[in-house]
Amino acid sequence: MLDTLGQRIVGGTVSPGAVIRPEDVATEFGVSRSVVREALRVLQSLGLVEPRQRVGTQVLPPTSWELLAPAVIRWRGASRGYFVQQRELLELRLGIEPVAASLAATRGADVTDPVLEAALAMVESAARDDGQAYLEADVRFHRALLTGSGNTVFAHFAGTVEALLRTRTSESRDTITRWTGAAAERHVAVGRALVAGDPAAASAASAAMVGVTRDEFVAEAGTAGRTRTAPEPQPGPRGKPDRHA
């Protein structure tokens, strides 16, 4: 019920200013009013709705949404805002991950080795055409990089990056088969710079890694059009854009 309501709001089926009536929701989903109230409290915590006296629970505009919350990222990732979200968060990552990489490069093997190990696992997964293993290694890579920075705010951002990566795994979207070995090698370049203890090289490699992916999404968004409901799944993985960063 929560996912359905969140998806309706984020996807635009329910417009800002609309009023959600708990009795209607309870009837639709066959649940009690208390269950509906709990779901609405979660949506309120995410900035999607707000209870207003003598009005009811009103849907809020995107400017109020918690856009970095994993649930909101997941709902946007399944909507026509998919490309916009990818571009926006990749641009944000360009401002964060290179800095995180430069910090992590100074923190020793306990921090840097797990990053390189995850990158090498991505290369191995690509060679086996194992998209799920590639994705899980990709998630480990970015979590190790961000938490290894020693900056607790960057570490908190790891959940946002993981949620963004996982929006690409739906069958109706940009799928886990949309990657190549070249994308994995860019991750390895970051890992090797970290292990070498070179902050400048680690920052540059991280910026290149995220920047290539950002440029690809911008290019595809222009081709697909911003109003397309979802990107079409593509065959592959070989010979396709390097979509995983």
Phi and psi restraints in degrees (value plus and minus 20) as a CYANA .aco file:
   2 LEU   PHI     -80.6   -40.6
   2 LEU   PSI     -67.0   -27.0
   3 ASP   PHI     -82.1   -42.1
   3 ASP   PSI     -59.4   -19.4
   4 THR   PHI     -85.5   -45.5
   4 THR   PSI     -65.7   -25.7
   5 LEU   PHI     -84.9   -44.9
   5 LEU   PSI     -64.2   -24.2
   6 GLY   PHI     -82.1   -42.1
   6 GLY   PSI     -61.8   -21.8
   7 GLN   PHI     -85.0   -45.0
   7 GLN   PSI     -58.0   -18.0
   8 ARG   PHI     -83.6   -43.6
   8 ARG   PSI     -61.1   -21.1
   9 ILE   PHI     -90.0   -50.0
   9 ILE   PSI     -72.0   -32.0
  10 VAL   PHI     -86.2   -46.2
  10 VAL   PSI     -55.3   -15.3
  11 GLY   PHI     -98.8   -58.8
  11 GLY   PSI     -27.5    12.5
  12 GLY   PHI      70.0   110.0
  12 GLY   PSI     -17.6    22.4
  13 THR   PHI     -84.6   -44.6
  13 THR   PSI     -57.1   -17.1
  14 VAL   PHI    -128.5   -88.5
  14 VAL   PSI      98.8   138.8
  15 SER   PHI    -104.3   -64.3
  15 SER   PSI     135.2   175.2
  16 PRO   PHI     -74.9   -34.9
  16 PRO   PSI     118.0   158.0
  17 GLY   PHI      75.6   115.6
  17 GLY   PSI     -39.2     0.8
  18 ALA   PHI     -87.0   -47.0
  18 ALA   PSI     133.0   173.0
  19 VAL   PHI    -127.6   -87.6
  19 VAL   PSI     106.9   146.9
  20 ILE   PHI    -112.3   -72.3
  20 ILE   PSI     102.2   142.2
  21 ARG   PHI    -118.8   -78.8
  21 ARG   PSI      96.7   136.7
  22 PRO   PHI     -74.6   -34.6
  22 PRO   PSI     -56.6   -16.6
  23 GLU   PHI     -85.3   -45.3
  23 GLU   PSI     -55.5   -15.5
  24 ASP   PHI     -88.9   -48.9
  24 ASP   PSI     -60.6   -20.6
  25 VAL   PHI     -85.7   -45.7
  25 VAL   PSI     -63.0   -23.0
  26 ALA   PHI     -80.3   -40.3
  26 ALA   PSI     -60.6   -20.6
  27 THR   PHI     -87.7   -47.7
  27 THR   PSI     -63.9   -23.9
  28 GLU   PHI     -81.4   -41.4
  28 GLU   PSI     -63.1   -23.1
  29 PHE   PHI    -118.4   -78.4
  29 PHE   PSI     -25.0    15.0
  30 GLY   PHI      46.8    86.8
  30 GLY   PSI      20.2    60.2
  31 VAL   PHI    -143.8  -103.8
  31 VAL   PSI     150.5   190.5
  32 SER   PHI     -99.0   -59.0
  32 SER   PSI     143.4   183.4
  33 ARG   PHI     -82.8   -42.8
  33 ARG   PSI     -54.0   -14.0
  34 SER   PHI     -84.9   -44.9
  34 SER   PSI     -56.5   -16.5
  35 VAL   PHI     -85.9   -45.9
  35 VAL   PSI     -62.1   -22.1
  36 VAL   PHI     -82.5   -42.5
  36 VAL   PSI     -63.9   -23.9
  37 ARG   PHI     -80.8   -40.8
  37 ARG   PSI     -59.1   -19.1
  38 GLU   PHI     -85.1   -45.1
  38 GLU   PSI     -61.9   -21.9
  39 ALA   PHI     -82.7   -42.7
  39 ALA   PSI     -60.8   -20.8
  40 LEU   PHI     -87.3   -47.3
  40 LEU   PSI     -52.5   -12.5
  41 ARG   PHI     -85.3   -45.3
  41 ARG   PSI     -58.6   -18.6
  42 VAL   PHI     -85.2   -45.2
  42 VAL   PSI     -64.7   -24.7
  43 LEU   PHI     -81.9   -41.9
  43 LEU   PSI     -55.9   -15.9
  44 GLN   PHI     -85.2   -45.2
  44 GLN   PSI     -61.0   -21.0
  45 SER   PHI     -83.6   -43.6
  45 SER   PSI     -44.7    -4.7
  46 LEU   PHI    -112.4   -72.4
  46 LEU   PSI     -17.5    22.5
  47 GLY   PHI      58.8    98.8
  47 GLY   PSI      -6.0    34.0
  48 LEU   PHI    -106.9   -66.9
  48 LEU   PSI     -49.1    -9.1
  49 VAL   PHI    -158.3  -118.3
  49 VAL   PSI     144.9   184.9
  50 GLU   PHI    -170.4  -130.4
  50 GLU   PSI     108.1   148.1
  51 PRO   PHI     -93.9   -53.9
  51 PRO   PSI     114.0   154.0
  52 ARG   PHI    -149.7  -109.7
  52 ARG   PSI     112.6   152.6
  53 GLN   PHI     -79.8   -39.8
  53 GLN   PSI     114.0   154.0
  54 ARG   PHI      45.6    85.6
  54 ARG   PSI     -12.1    27.9
  55 VAL   PHI    -138.1   -98.1
  55 VAL   PSI     -70.6   -30.6
  56 GLY   PHI      96.7   136.7
  56 GLY   PSI    -184.0  -144.0
  57 THR   PHI    -105.7   -65.7
  57 THR   PSI      91.9   131.9
  58 GLN   PHI    -125.5   -85.5
  58 GLN   PSI     119.8   159.8
  59 VAL   PHI     -95.1   -55.1
  59 VAL   PSI     114.6   154.6
  60 LEU   PHI    -119.7   -79.7
  60 LEU   PSI     139.4   179.4
  61 PRO   PHI     -96.6   -56.6
  61 PRO   PSI     146.6   186.6
  62 PRO   PHI     -77.0   -37.0
  62 PRO   PSI     -46.2    -6.2
  63 THR   PHI     -83.9   -43.9
  63 THR   PSI     -36.3     3.7
  64 SER   PHI    -117.3   -77.3
  64 SER   PSI     -31.8     8.2
  65 TRP   PHI     -91.9   -51.9
  65 TRP   PSI     128.6   168.6
  66 GLU   PHI    -101.6   -61.6
  66 GLU   PSI      66.8   106.8
  67 LEU   PHI     -90.5   -50.5
  67 LEU   PSI     -34.4     5.6
  68 LEU   PHI    -116.9   -76.9
  68 LEU   PSI     -21.5    18.5
  69 ALA   PHI     -92.9   -52.9
  69 ALA   PSI     113.8   153.8
  70 PRO   PHI     -73.1   -33.1
  70 PRO   PSI     -59.0   -19.0
  71 ALA   PHI     -84.2   -44.2
  71 ALA   PSI     -63.6   -23.6
  72 VAL   PHI     -86.2   -46.2
  72 VAL   PSI     -59.7   -19.7
  73 ILE   PHI     -80.4   -40.4
  73 ILE   PSI     -63.2   -23.2
  74 ARG   PHI     -82.8   -42.8
  74 ARG   PSI     -63.4   -23.4
  75 TRP   PHI     -88.3   -48.3
  75 TRP   PSI     -61.7   -21.7
  76 ARG   PHI     -84.5   -44.5
  76 ARG   PSI     -54.7   -14.7
  77 GLY   PHI     -86.0   -46.0
  77 GLY   PSI     -39.5     0.5
  78 ALA   PHI    -122.1   -82.1
  78 ALA   PSI      -7.3    32.7
  79 SER   PHI    -137.1   -97.1
  79 SER   PSI    -198.7  -158.7
  80 ARG   PHI     -90.4   -50.4
  80 ARG   PSI     -28.2    11.8
  81 GLY   PHI    -106.1   -66.1
  81 GLY   PSI      -8.0    32.0
  82 TYR   PHI     -74.0   -34.0
  82 TYR   PSI     -73.3   -33.3
  83 PHE   PHI     -86.8   -46.8
  83 PHE   PSI     -58.3   -18.3
  84 VAL   PHI     -81.6   -41.6
  84 VAL   PSI     -65.8   -25.8
  85 GLN   PHI     -82.1   -42.1
  85 GLN   PSI     -64.8   -24.8
  86 GLN   PHI     -78.1   -38.1
  86 GLN   PSI     -67.1   -27.1
  87 ARG   PHI     -83.0   -43.0
  87 ARG   PSI     -67.4   -27.4
  88 GLU   PHI     -81.5   -41.5
  88 GLU   PSI     -65.1   -25.1
  89 LEU   PHI     -96.2   -56.2
  89 LEU   PSI     -50.1   -10.1
  90 LEU   PHI     -86.8   -46.8
  90 LEU   PSI     -57.2   -17.2
  91 GLU   PHI     -84.7   -44.7
  91 GLU   PSI     -59.4   -19.4
  92 LEU   PHI     -84.5   -44.5
  92 LEU   PSI     -62.6   -22.6
  93 ARG   PHI     -82.3   -42.3
  93 ARG   PSI     -51.8   -11.8
  94 LEU   PHI     -82.3   -42.3
  94 LEU   PSI     -47.0    -7.0
  95 GLY   PHI    -108.3   -68.3
  95 GLY   PSI     -31.3     8.7
  96 ILE   PHI    -132.3   -92.3
  96 ILE   PSI     -71.9   -31.9
  97 GLU   PHI     -85.5   -45.5
  97 GLU   PSI     -58.4   -18.4
  98 PRO   PHI     -81.9   -41.9
  98 PRO   PSI     -56.2   -16.2
  99 VAL   PHI     -87.3   -47.3
  99 VAL   PSI     -64.0   -24.0
 100 ALA   PHI     -79.0   -39.0
 100 ALA   PSI     -60.6   -20.6
 101 ALA   PHI     -84.3   -44.3
 101 ALA   PSI     -61.6   -21.6
 102 SER   PHI     -85.0   -45.0
 102 SER   PSI     -55.8   -15.8
 103 LEU   PHI     -91.0   -51.0
 103 LEU   PSI     -64.5   -24.5
 104 ALA   PHI     -83.0   -43.0
 104 ALA   PSI     -50.6   -10.6
 105 ALA   PHI     -83.6   -43.6
 105 ALA   PSI     -37.5     2.5
 106 THR   PHI    -118.8   -78.8
 106 THR   PSI     -14.8    25.2
 107 ARG   PHI    -126.8   -86.8
 107 ARG   PSI     -14.5    25.5
 108 GLY   PHI      70.6   110.6
 108 GLY   PSI     154.8   194.8
 109 ALA   PHI     -83.7   -43.7
 109 ALA   PSI     -52.4   -12.4
 110 ASP   PHI     -81.3   -41.3
 110 ASP   PSI     -47.6    -7.6
 111 VAL   PHI    -112.6   -72.6
 111 VAL   PSI     -65.1   -25.1
 112 THR   PHI     -98.8   -58.8
 112 THR   PSI     -55.2   -15.2
 113 ASP   PHI     -80.5   -40.5
 113 ASP   PSI     -64.1   -24.1
 114 PRO   PHI     -81.7   -41.7
 114 PRO   PSI     -50.5   -10.5
 115 VAL   PHI     -86.8   -46.8
 115 VAL   PSI     -68.7   -28.7
 116 LEU   PHI     -85.1   -45.1
 116 LEU   PSI     -60.2   -20.2
 117 GLU   PHI     -80.1   -40.1
 117 GLU   PSI     -60.6   -20.6
 118 ALA   PHI     -86.1   -46.1
 118 ALA   PSI     -59.4   -19.4
 119 ALA   PHI     -84.3   -44.3
 119 ALA   PSI     -62.1   -22.1
 120 LEU   PHI     -86.0   -46.0
 120 LEU   PSI     -53.2   -13.2
 121 ALA   PHI     -85.2   -45.2
 121 ALA   PSI     -52.8   -12.8
 122 MET   PHI     -84.6   -44.6
 122 MET   PSI     -62.2   -22.2
 123 VAL   PHI     -81.7   -41.7
 123 VAL   PSI     -65.5   -25.5
 124 GLU   PHI     -83.1   -43.1
 124 GLU   PSI     -60.8   -20.8
 125 SER   PHI     -85.7   -45.7
 125 SER   PSI     -58.8   -18.8
 126 ALA   PHI     -83.2   -43.2
 126 ALA   PSI     -60.4   -20.4
 127 ALA   PHI     -84.6   -44.6
 127 ALA   PSI     -49.8    -9.8
 128 ARG   PHI    -110.3   -70.3
 128 ARG   PSI     -20.5    19.5
 129 ASP   PHI      37.4    77.4
 129 ASP   PSI      15.8    55.8
 130 ASP   PHI    -122.4   -82.4
 130 ASP   PSI      70.4   110.4
 131 GLY   PHI     -84.3   -44.3
 131 GLY   PSI     -57.9   -17.9
 132 GLN   PHI     -87.2   -47.2
 132 GLN   PSI     -62.5   -22.5
 133 ALA   PHI     -84.2   -44.2
 133 ALA   PSI     -56.6   -16.6
 134 TYR   PHI     -81.4   -41.4
 134 TYR   PSI     -67.5   -27.5
 135 LEU   PHI     -79.5   -39.5
 135 LEU   PSI     -66.9   -26.9
 136 GLU   PHI     -83.6   -43.6
 136 GLU   PSI     -58.1   -18.1
 137 ALA   PHI     -87.2   -47.2
 137 ALA   PSI     -57.9   -17.9
 138 ASP   PHI     -80.5   -40.5
 138 ASP   PSI     -65.1   -25.1
 139 VAL   PHI     -81.0   -41.0
 139 VAL   PSI     -64.9   -24.9
 140 ARG   PHI     -81.3   -41.3
 140 ARG   PSI     -60.1   -20.1
 141 PHE   PHI     -77.5   -37.5
 141 PHE   PSI     -73.1   -33.1
 142 HIS   PHI     -91.1   -51.1
 142 HIS   PSI     -53.9   -13.9
 143 ARG   PHI     -85.9   -45.9
 143 ARG   PSI     -63.6   -23.6
 144 ALA   PHI     -83.9   -43.9
 144 ALA   PSI     -59.1   -19.1
 145 LEU   PHI     -84.7   -44.7
 145 LEU   PSI     -68.8   -28.8
 146 LEU   PHI     -92.0   -52.0
 146 LEU   PSI     -62.1   -22.1
 147 THR   PHI     -91.1   -51.1
 147 THR   PSI     -50.7   -10.7
 148 GLY   PHI     -91.5   -51.5
 148 GLY   PSI     -31.6     8.4
 149 SER   PHI     -85.8   -45.8
 149 SER   PSI     -43.5    -3.5
 150 GLY   PHI      63.0   103.0
 150 GLY   PSI     -19.7    20.3
 151 ASN   PHI    -120.1   -80.1
 151 ASN   PSI      97.2   137.2
 152 THR   PHI     -87.1   -47.1
 152 THR   PSI     -47.4    -7.4
 153 VAL   PHI     -89.6   -49.6
 153 VAL   PSI     -63.2   -23.2
 154 PHE   PHI     -82.0   -42.0
 154 PHE   PSI     -60.8   -20.8
 155 ALA   PHI     -81.3   -41.3
 155 ALA   PSI     -58.8   -18.8
 156 HIS   PHI     -84.6   -44.6
 156 HIS   PSI     -51.8   -11.8
 157 PHE   PHI     -88.3   -48.3
 157 PHE   PSI     -36.5     3.5
 158 ALA   PHI     -79.1   -39.1
 158 ALA   PSI     -56.0   -16.0
 159 GLY   PHI     -84.9   -44.9
 159 GLY   PSI     -55.3   -15.3
 160 THR   PHI     -85.8   -45.8
 160 THR   PSI     -64.9   -24.9
 161 VAL   PHI     -84.0   -44.0
 161 VAL   PSI     -62.4   -22.4
 162 GLU   PHI     -80.7   -40.7
 162 GLU   PSI     -64.3   -24.3
 163 ALA   PHI     -81.1   -41.1
 163 ALA   PSI     -59.6   -19.6
 164 LEU   PHI     -84.2   -44.2
 164 LEU   PSI     -65.1   -25.1
 165 LEU   PHI     -80.6   -40.6
 165 LEU   PSI     -59.6   -19.6
 166 ARG   PHI     -95.4   -55.4
 166 ARG   PSI     -33.4     6.6
 167 THR   PHI     -89.2   -49.2
 167 THR   PSI     -33.1     6.9
 168 ARG   PHI    -108.2   -68.2
 168 ARG   PSI     -17.2    22.8
 169 THR   PHI    -117.8   -77.8
 169 THR   PSI     -25.1    14.9
 170 SER   PHI     -89.3   -49.3
 170 SER   PSI     126.3   166.3
 171 GLU   PHI     -83.8   -43.8
 171 GLU   PSI     -46.2    -6.2
 172 SER   PHI    -113.7   -73.7
 172 SER   PSI     -14.4    25.6
 173 ARG   PHI    -144.2  -104.2
 173 ARG   PSI    -185.4  -145.4
 174 ASP   PHI     -84.0   -44.0
 174 ASP   PSI      88.6   128.6
 175 THR   PHI    -109.1   -69.1
 175 THR   PSI     153.2   193.2
 176 ILE   PHI     -89.4   -49.4
 176 ILE   PSI     -27.6    12.4
 177 THR   PHI    -105.7   -65.7
 177 THR   PSI     -21.8    18.2
 178 ARG   PHI    -108.9   -68.9
 178 ARG   PSI      48.5    88.5
 179 TRP   PHI    -172.1  -132.1
 179 TRP   PSI     145.5   185.5
 180 THR   PHI    -158.8  -118.8
 180 THR   PSI     150.5   190.5
 181 GLY   PHI     -81.3   -41.3
 181 GLY   PSI     -49.0    -9.0
 182 ALA   PHI     -82.6   -42.6
 182 ALA   PSI     -56.7   -16.7
 183 ALA   PHI     -84.1   -44.1
 183 ALA   PSI     -62.4   -22.4
 184 ALA   PHI     -82.9   -42.9
 184 ALA   PSI     -58.8   -18.8
 185 GLU   PHI     -85.1   -45.1
 185 GLU   PSI     -51.4   -11.4
 186 ARG   PHI     -85.6   -45.6
 186 ARG   PSI     -55.0   -15.0
 187 HIS   PHI     -86.7   -46.7
 187 HIS   PSI     -59.7   -19.7
 188 VAL   PHI     -81.3   -41.3
 188 VAL   PSI     -58.3   -18.3
 189 ALA   PHI     -80.1   -40.1
 189 ALA   PSI     -59.1   -19.1
 190 VAL   PHI     -84.9   -44.9
 190 VAL   PSI     -67.7   -27.7
 191 GLY   PHI     -80.0   -40.0
 191 GLY   PSI     -60.9   -20.9
 192 ARG   PHI     -88.5   -48.5
 192 ARG   PSI     -57.2   -17.2
 193 ALA   PHI     -85.5   -45.5
 193 ALA   PSI     -56.0   -16.0
 194 LEU   PHI     -84.8   -44.8
 194 LEU   PSI     -68.6   -28.6
 195 VAL   PHI     -82.3   -42.3
 195 VAL   PSI     -53.1   -13.1
 196 ALA   PHI     -93.9   -53.9
 196 ALA   PSI     -29.9    10.1
 197 GLY   PHI      50.9    90.9
 197 GLY   PSI      13.1    53.1
 198 ASP   PHI    -129.8   -89.8
 198 ASP   PSI      75.4   115.4
 199 PRO   PHI     -79.5   -39.5
 199 PRO   PSI     -61.2   -21.2
 200 ALA   PHI     -85.7   -45.7
 200 ALA   PSI     -64.3   -24.3
 201 ALA   PHI     -86.6   -46.6
 201 ALA   PSI     -58.1   -18.1
 202 ALA   PHI     -84.7   -44.7
 202 ALA   PSI     -62.5   -22.5
 203 SER   PHI     -83.5   -43.5
 203 SER   PSI     -64.8   -24.8
 204 ALA   PHI     -84.5   -44.5
 204 ALA   PSI     -62.0   -22.0
 205 ALA   PHI     -85.9   -45.9
 205 ALA   PSI     -58.8   -18.8
 206 SER   PHI     -85.9   -45.9
 206 SER   PSI     -61.8   -21.8
 207 ALA   PHI     -82.8   -42.8
 207 ALA   PSI     -60.1   -20.1
 208 ALA   PHI     -85.7   -45.7
 208 ALA   PSI     -61.7   -21.7
 209 MET   PHI     -79.8   -39.8
 209 MET   PSI     -70.1   -30.1
 210 VAL   PHI     -95.3   -55.3
 210 VAL   PSI     -56.1   -16.1
 211 GLY   PHI     -83.2   -43.2
 211 GLY   PSI     -60.4   -20.4
 212 VAL   PHI     -81.0   -41.0
 212 VAL   PSI     -65.1   -25.1
 213 THR   PHI     -84.1   -44.1
 213 THR   PSI     -62.2   -22.2
 214 ARG   PHI     -78.2   -38.2
 214 ARG   PSI     -66.3   -26.3
 215 ASP   PHI     -82.5   -42.5
 215 ASP   PSI     -56.9   -16.9
 216 GLU   PHI     -87.1   -47.1
 216 GLU   PSI     -61.0   -21.0
 217 PHE   PHI     -88.5   -48.5
 217 PHE   PSI     -58.2   -18.2
 218 VAL   PHI     -81.7   -41.7
 218 VAL   PSI     -63.9   -23.9
 219 ALA   PHI     -83.9   -43.9
 219 ALA   PSI     -63.7   -23.7
 220 GLU   PHI     -89.1   -49.1
 220 GLU   PSI     -55.3   -15.3
 221 ALA   PHI     -81.3   -41.3
 221 ALA   PSI     -58.1   -18.1
 222 GLY   PHI     -87.4   -47.4
 222 GLY   PSI     -52.9   -12.9
 223 THR   PHI     -96.3   -56.3
 223 THR   PSI     -63.2   -23.2
 224 ALA   PHI     -96.8   -56.8
 224 ALA   PSI     -49.8    -9.8
 225 GLY   PHI      69.6   109.6
 225 GLY   PSI     120.5   160.5
 226 ARG   PHI     -91.9   -51.9
 226 ARG   PSI     -35.9     4.1
 227 THR   PHI    -113.6   -73.6
 227 THR   PSI     -22.2    17.8
 228 ARG   PHI     -86.1   -46.1
 228 ARG   PSI     115.9   155.9
 229 THR   PHI     -86.2   -46.2
 229 THR   PSI     -59.3   -19.3
 230 ALA   PHI    -178.3  -138.3
 230 ALA   PSI     124.1   164.1
 231 PRO   PHI     -86.5   -46.5
 231 PRO   PSI     122.3   162.3
 232 GLU   PHI     -96.6   -56.6
 232 GLU   PSI     121.9   161.9
 233 PRO   PHI     -85.8   -45.8
 233 PRO   PSI     126.6   166.6
 234 GLN   PHI    -139.2   -99.2
 234 GLN   PSI     128.7   168.7
 235 PRO   PHI     -93.0   -53.0
 235 PRO   PSI     146.2   186.2
 236 GLY   PHI     124.1   164.1
 236 GLY   PSI    -192.5  -152.5
 237 PRO   PHI    -118.7   -78.7
 237 PRO   PSI     -42.1    -2.1
 238 ARG   PHI     -94.4   -54.4
 238 ARG   PSI     122.2   162.2
 239 GLY   PHI      59.8    99.8
 239 GLY   PSI     -11.4    28.6
 240 LYS   PHI    -125.3   -85.3
 240 LYS   PSI     144.9   184.9
 241 PRO   PHI     -77.1   -37.1
 241 PRO   PSI     132.0   172.0
 242 ASP   PHI    -107.2   -67.2
 242 ASP   PSI      52.8    92.8
 243 ARG   PHI     -97.4   -57.4
 243 ARG   PSI     -30.2     9.8
 244 HIS   PHI    -120.1   -80.1
 244 HIS   PSI     100.4   140.4
